[in-house]
Amino acid sequence: MSVASSVLIPYASYLRVYEPLAAFPEPERTHWARYARLPRTPGAQEELRRSLADLLPTPPVPVPVHESGEAFVARLDGVVVVCPWRTRLRGWLALQELDGQFPEPVLDAMLPPVVRLQVASDYERWLSRNPDARPWIRTAVWQVPLRWFALFGDEEREYEPGAPPSGAGGEGAAGAAGAGADGAGRAPVLRYRTTMAQARRRLARALRALRESIDDGPMTEGLIEVGRWLEEFHPRALVELDFGGLVHAVPEEWLAADRSAAQLAEGIAALRAGDGERASEAYGRLAERWRTVRDLRFAN
């Protein structure tokens, strides 16, 4: 792993929704239509660089003053689909999640109380004017939440091995994951992509199997919450799970062998068949696999 990668790439995964241009009101639709025609658009690494730069001043700027006009762009059946960054909104939401994760003195050292109070006040005022706002991107640190895998099939898995250092940098999704023009090599890429219709069908089947077999628990509650989020988007959207910076936290052999969506599907299929023992074994193997990744967060 290059020095730049170890500094700039967080160990985070992402669940993204890309919507067709028709899903956006004017003038935003025209903005994204023009944006999608640009010869090059910034990737996740560039968004991260901008966010880190805002944390360098004293006091730090944990949430951008203005909302980003950038997005990720893809194609679904030949149709342009767009996933707005909405960095400012995601920054507010991330700060809300910090409460309780760190001791108060540590949190105060990271972000002084006066800064947090001002950010919270800004968010309250903004939310009063935008009560229906929701992010197109969800982020998880040091893991992929197991419920996310319920949206995808193993056949939708896309894996690109990393490339050794050379004189040329990577392009496209691999470039966004950590390649550069300085010969540092290209990071591996692991992601899933599916249609919104497929994601909703799989989620509904998983929920039905869980409710018919076991009492409500964290997995059921998590799927319900993800389902409510997906309902906010256009039915012809693209749903993507990107391992993001996690590719730098685990060996490449681990990535190449990972079949988490297939393992979760195996457990759900066992539940539907009434085989609780096989379902428990499949889920247990999957949970243990990801527990070893989460534990890296506390490794020396």
C-alpha positions in Angstrom: 0.0 0.0 0.0 1.4 3.4 -0.9 1.8 6.2 1.6 -0.8 8.3 -0.2 -3.3 5.5 0.0 -2.8 4.8 3.7 -3.3 8.5 4.5 -6.1 9.4 2.1 -8.3 6.4 1.9 -10.6 5.7 4.8 -11.6 2.2 5.6 -15.2 2.8 4.6 -17.7 1.1 2.4 -20.6 2.8 0.5 -24.1 2.1 -0.5 -25.1 4.4 -3.4 -28.2 5.1 -5.4 -27.9 6.5 -8.9 -31.1 8.1 -10.3 -32.0 8.9 -13.9 -32.1 12.5 -14.9 -35.9 12.4 -15.0 -35.9 12.0 -11.2 -34.5 15.5 -10.6 -36.5 18.7 -10.7 -35.3 21.7 -12.7 -32.9 23.4 -12.6 -31.0 20.5 -11.0 -31.9 18.2 -13.9 -30.2 20.5 -16.4 -27.2 20.8 -14.1 -26.7 17.0 -13.9 -27.3 16.6 -17.7 -24.4 19.0 -18.4 -22.3 17.5 -15.6 -22.7 14.0 -17.1 -21.3 15.2 -20.4 -18.0 16.4 -18.9 -15.0 14.4 -20.2 -13.9 13.6 -16.7 -15.7 13.8 -13.3 -14.0 13.6 -9.9 -14.1 10.3 -8.0 -14.4 9.3 -4.3 -10.7 10.0 -3.6 -11.1 13.6 -4.7 -14.2 14.1 -2.5 -12.2 12.7 0.4 -9.2 15.1 -0.3 -11.6 18.1 -0.2 -13.2 16.9 3.1 -9.8 16.4 4.7 -8.6 19.8 3.6 -11.5 21.4 5.4 -10.3 19.8 8.7 -6.9 21.4 8.6 -7.8 25.0 9.5 -8.2 26.1 13.1 -11.0 25.8 14.0 -11.8 22.9 11.6 -14.6 23.0 9.1 -16.3 19.6 9.6 -19.2 20.4 7.2 -18.8 22.4 4.0 -20.2 25.9 3.9 -21.9 25.2 0.6 -23.4 22.0 -0.8 -21.4 20.1 -3.4 -22.3 20.3 -7.1 -20.5 17.0 -7.8 -21.8 13.5 -8.4 -20.9 10.0 -9.4 -22.1 9.2 -12.9 -22.9 5.7 -14.4 -25.1 4.2 -17.1 -27.9 1.7 -16.6 -29.1 0.1 -19.8 -27.7 3.0 -21.8 -29.4 5.6 -19.6 -27.3 8.1 -17.7 -27.8 7.8 -13.9 -26.4 10.2 -11.3 -25.6 9.8 -7.6 -25.1 13.3 -6.1 -22.4 13.6 -3.5 -24.4 15.8 -1.1 -21.3 16.2 1.0 -22.7 18.8 3.2 -25.8 16.8 4.2 -23.7 13.7 4.7 -21.3 15.7 6.9 -24.2 16.8 9.2 -25.5 13.2 9.4 -22.0 11.8 10.2 -21.5 14.3 13.0 -24.8 13.2 14.6 -23.4 9.7 14.7 -20.3 10.7 16.6 -22.2 11.2 19.8 -21.4 8.3 22.1 -18.7 6.9 19.9 -15.9 8.8 21.6 -15.2 10.0 25.2 -16.1 13.6 25.6 -12.5 14.9 26.0 -11.5 13.1 22.8 -14.5 14.5 20.9 -13.7 18.0 22.2 -10.1 17.7 21.0 -11.3 16.6 17.5 -14.1 19.1 17.2 -14.4 21.9 19.8 -17.8 22.2 21.4 -18.4 25.6 19.9 -17.8 24.2 16.4 -20.2 21.3 17.0 -22.9 23.6 18.4 -22.7 25.9 15.4 -22.8 23.0 13.0 -25.9 21.6 14.8 -27.6 25.0 14.6 -26.9 25.3 10.9 -28.3 21.8 10.3 -31.5 22.6 12.2 -32.1 25.7 10.2 -31.4 24.0 6.9 -33.6 21.0 7.8 -36.5 23.2 8.5 -36.3 24.4 4.9 -35.6 20.9 3.5 -37.6 18.5 5.6 -37.6 15.7 3.0 -33.9 15.7 2.3 -32.1 12.4 2.2 -28.6 11.3 1.1 -27.9 9.3 -2.0 -24.9 7.7 -0.3 -24.6 5.7 2.9 -21.3 5.1 4.5 -20.1 2.4 7.0 -16.6 2.4 8.6 -14.5 -0.8 9.0 -17.3 -3.0 7.6 -20.0 -3.6 5.1 -23.3 -4.0 7.1 -24.5 -7.5 6.4 -28.0 -6.2 5.6 -26.6 -4.4 2.5 -25.7 -7.7 0.9 -29.4 -8.7 0.9 -29.9 -6.3 -2.0 -27.6 -8.0 -4.4 -26.9 -11.4 -6.1 -23.6 -13.1 -6.5 -23.9 -12.7 -10.3 -23.7 -8.9 -9.8 -20.4 -9.0 -8.1 -17.6 -7.1 -9.9 -14.0 -7.7 -8.8 -10.9 -6.1 -10.3 -7.6 -7.1 -8.9 -5.1 -4.4 -8.1 -2.2 -3.5 -10.4 1.5 -3.2 -9.2 3.2 0.2 -9.3 4.0 1.3 -12.8 4.4 4.5 -14.8 0.7 4.8 -15.5 -2.3 5.4 -13.2 -5.7 3.7 -13.2 -8.8 5.0 -14.7 -12.5 4.8 -13.9 -13.7 3.1 -10.8 -10.3 1.6 -10.0 -8.8 5.1 -10.3 -11.3 6.4 -7.8 -10.3 3.7 -5.4 -6.7 4.8 -5.2 -4.8 4.8 -8.4 -2.8 7.8 -9.4 -0.7 9.2 -12.1 2.5 8.9 -10.0 3.0 5.2 -10.7 1.7 4.1 -7.2 -0.3 1.3 -8.7 -4.0 0.6 -8.8 -6.0 -0.6 -5.8 -8.4 -3.5 -6.2 -12.1 -2.9 -6.7 -15.0 -4.9 -5.3 -18.5 -3.8 -5.8 -22.1 -4.9 -6.6 -24.5 -3.2 -8.9 -28.2 -4.0 -9.4 -31.4 -2.3 -10.4 -33.7 -0.7 -7.9 -36.4 -3.2 -8.8 -34.2 -6.2 -8.1 -32.9 -4.6 -4.8 -36.4 -4.0 -3.5 -37.5 -7.6 -4.5 -34.6 -9.2 -2.8 -35.1 -7.1 0.3 -38.8 -7.9 0.5 -38.0 -11.7 0.2 -35.4 -11.5 2.9 -37.8 -9.6 5.2 -40.5 -12.1 4.6 -38.2 -15.1 5.4 -37.0 -13.5 8.6 -40.4 -12.5 9.9 -41.8 -16.0 9.2 -38.9 -17.8 10.9 -37.6 -15.7 13.7 -38.5 -12.9 16.0 -37.7 -9.3 14.9 -34.0 -8.5 15.6 -31.2 -6.2 14.4 -31.2 -7.8 10.9 -34.9 -7.3 10.4 -34.9 -3.8 11.8 -31.9 -2.9 9.6 -33.6 -4.2 6.5 -36.8 -2.3 7.2 -34.7 0.9 7.6 -32.8 0.3 4.4 -36.1 -0.5 2.6 -37.6 2.9 3.7 -34.6 4.6 2.4 -34.8 2.9 -1.0 -38.5 3.8 -1.3 -37.4 7.5 -1.6 -35.8 7.0 -5.0 -36.8 6.5 -8.6 -37.9 3.0 -9.5 -35.5 2.9 -12.4 -32.5 3.8 -10.3 -29.2 1.9 -10.0 -28.1 0.6 -6.6 -24.4 0.1 -5.9 -22.4 -1.4 -3.0 -18.8 -0.4 -3.1 -16.2 -1.8 -0.8 -14.4 1.5 -1.1 -11.4 1.9 1.2 -11.9 -1.5 2.8 -9.8 -2.9 -0.1 -6.8 -1.4 1.7 -7.7 -3.0 5.1 -7.7 -6.7 4.0 -5.4 -8.9 1.9 -6.3 -9.0 -1.8 -6.7 -12.8 -1.5 -9.5 -12.1 1.0 -11.3 -9.8 -1.5 -10.9 -12.3 -4.3 -12.5 -15.0 -2.2 -15.3 -12.9 -0.7 -18.8 -14.1 -1.6 -20.7 -12.3 1.1 -23.9 -11.7 -0.9 -24.0 -15.4 -1.9 -23.5 -16.5 1.8 -26.3 -14.2 3.0 -28.6 -15.5 0.2 -27.8 -19.0 1.3 -28.9 -18.3 4.8 -32.1 -16.6 3.7 -32.9 -19.5 1.3 -32.4 -21.9 4.2 -34.9 -19.9 6.3 -37.5 -20.1 3.5 -37.0 -23.8 3.4 -37.5 -24.1 7.1 -33.9 -25.2 7.8 -33.0 -23.0 10.7 -29.8 -24.9 11.5 -28.4 -24.4 8.0 -29.5 -20.8 8.1 -27.7 -20.2 11.4 -24.5 -21.8 10.2 -24.5 -19.7 7.0 -25.1 -16.5 8.9 -22.6 -17.4 11.5 -19.8 -17.9 9.0 -20.6 -14.6 7.4 -20.8 -12.7 10.7 -17.5 -14.2 11.8 -15.8 -13.3 8.5 -16.8 -9.6 9.0 -16.1 -9.6 12.7 -12.4 -10.1 11.9 -12.5 -7.1 9.6 -14.2 -4.9 12.2 -11.7 -5.9 14.8 -8.9 -4.4 12.7 -10.2 -1.1 13.9 -8.7 -1.7 17.3 -5.5 -3.4 16.1 -2.2 -1.7 17.0 
